[in-house]
Amino acid sequence: MNNKGKGLLALLGLAGGAFAFWKYKNMTPEEKQNLKDKANETGRKIKEKAGEVEDTISEKYDQLKNAAKREANDLAN
Protein backbone atom coordinates (compact mmCIF):
# COMPACT_ATOMS: atom_id res chain seq x y z
CA MET A 1 0.00 0.00 0.00
CA ASN A 2 1.37 3.39 -0.88
CA ASN A 3 1.73 6.34 1.48
CA LYS A 4 -1.43 8.02 0.18
CA GLY A 5 -3.49 4.94 1.01
CA LYS A 6 -1.90 4.63 4.45
CA GLY A 7 -2.58 8.30 5.15
CA LEU A 8 -6.21 7.93 4.13
CA LEU A 9 -6.57 4.84 6.29
CA ALA A 10 -5.01 6.68 9.27
CA LEU A 11 -7.35 9.62 8.71
CA LEU A 12 -10.38 7.32 8.65
CA GLY A 13 -9.19 5.67 11.86
CA LEU A 14 -8.74 9.03 13.53
CA ALA A 15 -12.19 10.17 12.41
CA GLY A 16 -13.73 6.94 13.71
CA GLY A 17 -12.02 7.39 17.06
CA ALA A 18 -13.16 10.99 17.32
CA PHE A 19 -16.74 9.98 16.50
CA ALA A 20 -16.66 7.21 19.12
CA PHE A 21 -15.31 9.64 21.73
CA TRP A 22 -18.02 12.20 20.89
CA LYS A 23 -20.71 9.52 20.98
CA TYR A 24 -19.49 8.25 24.38
CA LYS A 25 -19.37 11.76 25.84
CA ASN A 26 -22.98 12.35 24.82
CA MET A 27 -24.31 9.11 26.33
CA THR A 28 -26.43 9.07 29.44
CA PRO A 29 -24.88 7.52 32.57
CA GLU A 30 -27.15 4.49 32.11
CA GLU A 31 -25.97 4.01 28.53
CA LYS A 32 -22.34 4.33 29.64
CA GLN A 33 -22.88 1.71 32.34
CA ASN A 34 -24.58 -0.62 29.83
CA LEU A 35 -21.61 -0.21 27.48
CA LYS A 36 -19.13 -0.93 30.29
CA ASP A 37 -21.13 -3.98 31.39
CA LYS A 38 -21.22 -5.28 27.82
CA ALA A 39 -17.45 -4.76 27.46
CA ASN A 40 -16.78 -6.55 30.75
CA GLU A 41 -19.04 -9.45 29.76
CA THR A 42 -17.30 -9.75 26.39
CA GLY A 43 -13.91 -9.71 28.10
CA ARG A 44 -15.02 -12.42 30.50
CA LYS A 45 -16.24 -14.60 27.63
CA ILE A 46 -12.96 -14.13 25.75
CA LYS A 47 -10.93 -15.10 28.82
CA GLU A 48 -13.16 -18.14 29.35
CA LYS A 49 -12.74 -19.30 25.73
CA ALA A 50 -8.99 -18.68 25.86
CA GLY A 51 -8.79 -20.89 28.95
CA GLU A 52 -10.74 -23.62 27.18
CA VAL A 53 -8.44 -23.44 24.16
CA GLU A 54 -5.38 -23.53 26.41
CA ASP A 55 -6.72 -26.63 28.19
CA THR A 56 -7.46 -28.35 24.89
CA ILE A 57 -3.99 -27.58 23.54
CA SER A 58 -2.38 -28.86 26.75
CA GLU A 59 -4.36 -32.08 26.54
CA LYS A 60 -3.41 -32.62 22.90
CA TYR A 61 0.25 -31.87 23.67
CA ASP A 62 0.27 -34.42 26.51
CA GLN A 63 -1.38 -37.01 24.26
CA LEU A 64 1.20 -36.47 21.53
CA LYS A 65 4.07 -36.54 24.02
CA ASN A 66 2.83 -39.82 25.49
CA ALA A 67 2.33 -41.32 22.04
CA ALA A 68 5.87 -40.33 21.07
CA LYS A 69 7.25 -41.93 24.24
CA ARG A 70 5.35 -45.15 23.51
CA GLU A 71 6.67 -45.21 19.96
CA ALA A 72 10.21 -44.61 21.17
CA ASN A 73 9.86 -47.45 23.71
CA ASP A 74 8.42 -49.76 21.05
CA LEU A 75 11.33 -49.01 18.71
CA ALA A 76 13.86 -49.54 21.49
CA ASN A 77 12.42 -52.97 22.32
C-alpha positions as semicolon CSV with decimal commas, in nm:
position;residue;x (nm);y (nm);z (nm)
1;M;0,000;0,000;0,000
2;N;0,137;0,339;-0,088
3;N;0,173;0,634;0,148
4;K;-0,143;0,802;0,018
5;G;-0,349;0,494;0,101
6;K;-0,190;0,463;0,445
7;G;-0,258;0,830;0,515
8;L;-0,621;0,793;0,413
9;L;-0,657;0,484;0,629
10;A;-0,501;0,668;0,927
11;L;-0,735;0,962;0,871
12;L;-1,038;0,732;0,865
13;G;-0,919;0,567;1,186
14;L;-0,874;0,903;1,353
15;A;-1,219;1,017;1,241
16;G;-1,373;0,694;1,371
17;G;-1,202;0,739;1,706
18;A;-1,316;1,099;1,732
19;F;-1,674;0,998;1,650
20;A;-1,666;0,721;1,912
21;F;-1,531;0,964;2,173
22;W;-1,802;1,220;2,089
23;K;-2,071;0,952;2,098
24;Y;-1,949;0,825;2,438
25;K;-1,937;1,176;2,584
26;N;-2,298;1,235;2,482
27;M;-2,431;0,911;2,633
28;T;-2,643;0,907;2,944
29;P;-2,488;0,752;3,257
30;E;-2,715;0,449;3,211
31;E;-2,597;0,401;2,853
32;K;-2,234;0,433;2,964
33;Q;-2,288;0,171;3,234
34;N;-2,458;-0,062;2,983
35;L;-2,161;-0,021;2,748
36;K;-1,913;-0,093;3,029
37;D;-2,113;-0,398;3,139
38;K;-2,122;-0,528;2,782
39;A;-1,745;-0,476;2,746
40;N;-1,678;-0,655;3,075
41;E;-1,904;-0,945;2,976
42;T;-1,730;-0,975;2,639
43;G;-1,391;-0,971;2,810
44;R;-1,502;-1,242;3,050
45;K;-1,624;-1,460;2,763
46;I;-1,296;-1,413;2,575
47;K;-1,093;-1,510;2,882
48;E;-1,316;-1,814;2,935
49;K;-1,274;-1,930;2,573
50;A;-0,899;-1,868;2,586
51;G;-0,879;-2,089;2,895
52;E;-1,074;-2,362;2,718
53;V;-0,844;-2,344;2,416
54;E;-0,538;-2,353;2,641
55;D;-0,672;-2,663;2,819
56;T;-0,746;-2,835;2,489
57;I;-0,399;-2,758;2,354
58;S;-0,238;-2,886;2,675
59;E;-0,436;-3,208;2,654
60;K;-0,341;-3,262;2,290
61;Y;0,025;-3,187;2,367
62;D;0,027;-3,442;2,651
63;Q;-0,138;-3,701;2,426
64;L;0,120;-3,647;2,153
65;K;0,407;-3,654;2,402
66;N;0,283;-3,982;2,549
67;A;0,233;-4,132;2,204
68;A;0,587;-4,033;2,107
69;K;0,725;-4,193;2,424
70;R;0,535;-4,515;2,351
71;E;0,667;-4,521;1,996
72;A;1,021;-4,461;2,117
73;N;0,986;-4,745;2,371
74;D;0,842;-4,976;2,105
75;L;1,133;-4,901;1,871
76;A;1,386;-4,954;2,149
77;N;1,242;-5,297;2,232
